[in-house]
Amino acid sequence: MADTTGNPTHSEASSGTDRTTSPRKSSWRHIGPGIVVAATGVGAGDLVATLIAGSNFGYTLLWAAVAGCLVKISLAEAAGRWHLATGRTLFDGWASLGRWTTWFFVVYVVVWGFVYGAAAMSSSALPLQALFPGVMDLRWWAVACGLVGLVFVWFNKYAVFEKVMTVLVGVMFAVTVYLAVRVTPNLPDALAGLLPVLPDEKDSVLNTLGLIGGVGGTITLAAYGYWVNAKGWTDTGWMKVMRLDNRVAYATTGVFVIAMLFVGAELLHSANVAIASGDKGLIQLGDILEEEYGSATATFFLIGFFATSFTSLIGVWHGVSLMFADFVARYRRGDSATGAEVASGERERSWPFRLYLLWLTFPPIVLLFQGQPFRLIILYGVLGAAFLPFLAVTLIWLLNSPRTPREWRNGPLSNVMLAAAGLLFLVLCVKQVWDQPWADFF
């Protein structure tokens, strides 16, 4: 049976030096997993949230968008450091903390994946329906997006997946930067927005915390370590490269969200125009852009909207399936097989990986045609809100314990950042749970 005591089961994890190969220089040519996590983590919902923040408060909360990127840098770096320093996967680390982590993960990936699959397909379908009106019903566009994502991830390895994600990130980057320049941002006001002040509005603290916590992904932060291993980075010699890669990821994320905040501040706030929350808000933005700047700009934006949504779809299809495959492999074989040993290819060909791909694609199609069940949506919201506090707390636990070689344990800065992240996400989790209509649930 697997060792769940927390002590490394591999000899190389017993010291901080045994697993260290000659260090690689942190070169830009190695960048890859960070681009994947940035593309996956920034979905249409993130852009809408930032857009609405700009619409409501102008540049006042620019600092919060930047803070959100810093918080996520600390979480992703910790996940990547665990994989490289110990040679063990994040799920293996969770399992060493007790069976409660396994139960949480299983319920989370089953319920979350079922609902997220429908949401991701619908989000990818919206810009396609706007680009090609009258061709197909929105639900059939959504089914097509899900099936294309399934086929792409099923038949391609990480290297191809990363290249396609990089191209789509390039499209996202070009579109968001173009829009930010097009609306002619007020740079003095934008610089003033870097000062940490709160809007003079009701619930401004919770709104600000929500913006900080909403930047750049949830479970994809945990998937980062799996993508690091899939890239071929399997020991501490890659630590500097991983850290550069992670910083690039959230610098890219920062560009996306800051650009959309500029658009919200200049195009919507100044004109006192409100848009809907959720993905449909981006469709409204497309209509506003067409009125202001013409159909070419609107079309360019919708292409970027599709790239944003579809990268989140295929990123989750790939990354969370890797995590599920690791979970099944560990308990099926009764060992602690490391990410360094299997994540670079075998998991992508395994039946658990493909089983979870099917779970993300076909059951959610039922939701597209029948509507999303009320109780399931509440559980989805609660589990989603609970995941980041779970991730922050378990990373603090793992990276301050003998499970991690001493050289690579948390320093004061890492502990402060992870503790701040855990507290932030715990507050947001409590608010999310409190806001659920529990009286109608029973």
ABEGO torsion letter per residue (X at the ends): XBBAAGBBABAAAABAAAABBBBBBBBAAABAAAAAAAAAABBAAAAAAAAAAAAAAEAAAAAAAAAAAAAAAAAAAAAAAAAAAAGBBAAAAAAAAEAAAAAAAAAAAAAAAAAAAAAAAAAAAAAAAAABBGABBAAAAAAAAAAAAAAAAAABBAAAAAAAAAAAAAAAAAAAAAAAAAAGBBAAAAAAAABBBBBBBBGAAAAAAAAAAABGEBAAAAAAAAAAAAAGBABAAAAAAAAAAAAAAAAAAAAAAAAAAAAAAAAAAAAGBBBBBEAAAAAAAAAAAAAAAEAAAAAAAAAAAAAAAAAAAAAAAAAAAAAAAAAAAAAAAGBBBBAAAAAAAAAAABAAAAAAAAAAAAAAAAAAAAEBBAAAAAAAAAAAAAAAAAAAAAAAAAAABAABBAAABBBAAAAAAAAAAAAAAAAAAAAAAAABBAAAAX
